[in-house]
Amino acid sequence: MRWASRIFLALYAFALLIFLIGTFGWFGQETDPLSGVFLIPLGLPWNLLGDRLGLAGVAVGLLSPAINAGVLIWLAKRRRAT
């Protein structure tokens, strides 16, 4: 479980970096409205739930993968304790 949470955190950090680079045009990159598309599958099912509750926006898209990361870390700690 620790490896799964580490891999997920690395993918989340990479997707967040791509989002920031594409949104703010860092490193000479043109701004891209689809730069956050890699955060969507990492945040499932929480981004769908947030959309159905009317909470659609950038904050939901950025924080949904963080919920999944928290669940994975919690499961890894729980498994390590037993």
Rosetta constraint file for C-alpha pairs under 8 A:
AtomPair CA 1 CA 5 HARMONIC 6.26 0.50
AtomPair CA 1 CA 72 HARMONIC 7.34 0.50
AtomPair CA 1 CA 75 HARMONIC 7.14 0.50
AtomPair CA 1 CA 76 HARMONIC 4.93 0.50
AtomPair CA 1 CA 79 HARMONIC 7.72 0.50
AtomPair CA 2 CA 6 HARMONIC 6.15 0.50
AtomPair CA 2 CA 73 HARMONIC 7.31 0.50
AtomPair CA 2 CA 76 HARMONIC 5.43 0.50
AtomPair CA 3 CA 7 HARMONIC 6.04 0.50
AtomPair CA 4 CA 8 HARMONIC 6.06 0.50
AtomPair CA 4 CA 72 HARMONIC 7.45 0.50
AtomPair CA 5 CA 9 HARMONIC 6.03 0.50
AtomPair CA 5 CA 69 HARMONIC 6.54 0.50
AtomPair CA 5 CA 72 HARMONIC 5.36 0.50
AtomPair CA 5 CA 73 HARMONIC 5.85 0.50
AtomPair CA 5 CA 76 HARMONIC 7.44 0.50
AtomPair CA 6 CA 10 HARMONIC 6.16 0.50
AtomPair CA 7 CA 11 HARMONIC 6.21 0.50
AtomPair CA 8 CA 12 HARMONIC 6.04 0.50
AtomPair CA 8 CA 69 HARMONIC 6.76 0.50
AtomPair CA 9 CA 13 HARMONIC 6.07 0.50
AtomPair CA 9 CA 69 HARMONIC 6.47 0.50
AtomPair CA 10 CA 14 HARMONIC 6.14 0.50
AtomPair CA 11 CA 15 HARMONIC 6.06 0.50
AtomPair CA 12 CA 16 HARMONIC 6.02 0.50
AtomPair CA 12 CA 39 HARMONIC 7.19 0.50
AtomPair CA 12 CA 42 HARMONIC 7.09 0.50
AtomPair CA 12 CA 65 HARMONIC 6.83 0.50
AtomPair CA 13 CA 17 HARMONIC 6.09 0.50
AtomPair CA 14 CA 18 HARMONIC 6.24 0.50
AtomPair CA 15 CA 19 HARMONIC 6.13 0.50
AtomPair CA 15 CA 36 HARMONIC 7.28 0.50
AtomPair CA 15 CA 38 HARMONIC 5.59 0.50
AtomPair CA 15 CA 39 HARMONIC 5.89 0.50
AtomPair CA 16 CA 20 HARMONIC 6.20 0.50
AtomPair CA 16 CA 36 HARMONIC 7.55 0.50
AtomPair CA 16 CA 39 HARMONIC 7.15 0.50
AtomPair CA 16 CA 62 HARMONIC 7.71 0.50
AtomPair CA 17 CA 21 HARMONIC 6.10 0.50
AtomPair CA 18 CA 22 HARMONIC 6.01 0.50
AtomPair CA 18 CA 35 HARMONIC 6.32 0.50
AtomPair CA 18 CA 36 HARMONIC 7.31 0.50
AtomPair CA 19 CA 23 HARMONIC 5.91 0.50
AtomPair CA 19 CA 35 HARMONIC 4.78 0.50
AtomPair CA 19 CA 36 HARMONIC 4.77 0.50
AtomPair CA 20 CA 24 HARMONIC 5.94 0.50
AtomPair CA 20 CA 25 HARMONIC 7.82 0.50
AtomPair CA 20 CA 26 HARMONIC 7.68 0.50
AtomPair CA 20 CA 35 HARMONIC 7.84 0.50
AtomPair CA 21 CA 25 HARMONIC 5.41 0.50
AtomPair CA 21 CA 26 HARMONIC 4.89 0.50
AtomPair CA 21 CA 27 HARMONIC 7.35 0.50
AtomPair CA 21 CA 29 HARMONIC 7.04 0.50
AtomPair CA 21 CA 31 HARMONIC 7.92 0.50
AtomPair CA 21 CA 35 HARMONIC 7.93 0.50
AtomPair CA 22 CA 26 HARMONIC 7.14 0.50
AtomPair CA 22 CA 29 HARMONIC 6.65 0.50
AtomPair CA 22 CA 30 HARMONIC 6.77 0.50
AtomPair CA 22 CA 31 HARMONIC 5.04 0.50
AtomPair CA 22 CA 32 HARMONIC 5.09 0.50
AtomPair CA 22 CA 33 HARMONIC 7.47 0.50
AtomPair CA 22 CA 34 HARMONIC 7.94 0.50
AtomPair CA 22 CA 35 HARMONIC 5.13 0.50
AtomPair CA 22 CA 36 HARMONIC 8.00 0.50
AtomPair CA 23 CA 31 HARMONIC 5.28 0.50
AtomPair CA 23 CA 32 HARMONIC 6.04 0.50
AtomPair CA 23 CA 33 HARMONIC 6.94 0.50
AtomPair CA 23 CA 35 HARMONIC 6.63 0.50
AtomPair CA 24 CA 31 HARMONIC 6.22 0.50
AtomPair CA 25 CA 29 HARMONIC 4.75 0.50
AtomPair CA 25 CA 30 HARMONIC 5.17 0.50
AtomPair CA 25 CA 31 HARMONIC 4.91 0.50
AtomPair CA 25 CA 32 HARMONIC 8.00 0.50
AtomPair CA 36 CA 40 HARMONIC 7.30 0.50
AtomPair CA 36 CA 61 HARMONIC 7.96 0.50
AtomPair CA 37 CA 41 HARMONIC 8.00 0.50
AtomPair CA 38 CA 42 HARMONIC 7.16 0.50
AtomPair CA 39 CA 43 HARMONIC 6.23 0.50
AtomPair CA 39 CA 61 HARMONIC 6.67 0.50
AtomPair CA 39 CA 62 HARMONIC 7.02 0.50
AtomPair CA 39 CA 65 HARMONIC 6.94 0.50
AtomPair CA 40 CA 44 HARMONIC 6.55 0.50
AtomPair CA 40 CA 47 HARMONIC 7.20 0.50
AtomPair CA 40 CA 61 HARMONIC 6.73 0.50
AtomPair CA 42 CA 64 HARMONIC 7.62 0.50
AtomPair CA 42 CA 65 HARMONIC 5.21 0.50
AtomPair CA 42 CA 68 HARMONIC 7.66 0.50
AtomPair CA 43 CA 47 HARMONIC 5.76 0.50
AtomPair CA 43 CA 61 HARMONIC 7.13 0.50
AtomPair CA 43 CA 63 HARMONIC 7.70 0.50
AtomPair CA 43 CA 64 HARMONIC 4.40 0.50
AtomPair CA 43 CA 65 HARMONIC 3.98 0.50
AtomPair CA 43 CA 66 HARMONIC 7.56 0.50
AtomPair CA 43 CA 67 HARMONIC 7.62 0.50
AtomPair CA 43 CA 68 HARMONIC 6.64 0.50
AtomPair CA 44 CA 48 HARMONIC 6.60 0.50
AtomPair CA 44 CA 64 HARMONIC 7.18 0.50
AtomPair CA 44 CA 65 HARMONIC 7.48 0.50
AtomPair CA 45 CA 49 HARMONIC 6.34 0.50
AtomPair CA 46 CA 50 HARMONIC 6.04 0.50
AtomPair CA 46 CA 64 HARMONIC 5.41 0.50
AtomPair CA 46 CA 65 HARMONIC 7.95 0.50
AtomPair CA 46 CA 67 HARMONIC 7.73 0.50
AtomPair CA 47 CA 51 HARMONIC 6.07 0.50
AtomPair CA 47 CA 56 HARMONIC 7.82 0.50
AtomPair CA 47 CA 60 HARMONIC 6.20 0.50
AtomPair CA 47 CA 61 HARMONIC 6.20 0.50
AtomPair CA 47 CA 64 HARMONIC 5.67 0.50
AtomPair CA 48 CA 52 HARMONIC 6.27 0.50
AtomPair CA 49 CA 53 HARMONIC 6.26 0.50
AtomPair CA 50 CA 54 HARMONIC 6.27 0.50
AtomPair CA 50 CA 55 HARMONIC 4.99 0.50
AtomPair CA 50 CA 56 HARMONIC 6.10 0.50
AtomPair CA 50 CA 60 HARMONIC 6.67 0.50
AtomPair CA 51 CA 55 HARMONIC 5.45 0.50
AtomPair CA 51 CA 56 HARMONIC 4.79 0.50
AtomPair CA 55 CA 60 HARMONIC 6.81 0.50
AtomPair CA 56 CA 60 HARMONIC 6.18 0.50
AtomPair CA 56 CA 61 HARMONIC 7.77 0.50
AtomPair CA 57 CA 61 HARMONIC 6.50 0.50
AtomPair CA 58 CA 62 HARMONIC 6.15 0.50
AtomPair CA 59 CA 63 HARMONIC 5.98 0.50
AtomPair CA 60 CA 64 HARMONIC 5.76 0.50
AtomPair CA 61 CA 65 HARMONIC 7.68 0.50
AtomPair CA 62 CA 66 HARMONIC 7.46 0.50
AtomPair CA 63 CA 67 HARMONIC 6.57 0.50
AtomPair CA 64 CA 68 HARMONIC 6.80 0.50
AtomPair CA 65 CA 69 HARMONIC 6.15 0.50
AtomPair CA 66 CA 70 HARMONIC 6.09 0.50
AtomPair CA 67 CA 71 HARMONIC 6.27 0.50
AtomPair CA 68 CA 72 HARMONIC 6.22 0.50
AtomPair CA 69 CA 73 HARMONIC 6.14 0.50
AtomPair CA 70 CA 74 HARMONIC 6.02 0.50
AtomPair CA 71 CA 75 HARMONIC 6.13 0.50
AtomPair CA 72 CA 76 HARMONIC 6.15 0.50
AtomPair CA 73 CA 77 HARMONIC 6.22 0.50
AtomPair CA 74 CA 78 HARMONIC 6.05 0.50
AtomPair CA 75 CA 79 HARMONIC 6.01 0.50
AtomPair CA 76 CA 80 HARMONIC 6.13 0.50
AtomPair CA 77 CA 81 HARMONIC 6.19 0.50
AtomPair CA 78 CA 82 HARMONIC 6.63 0.50
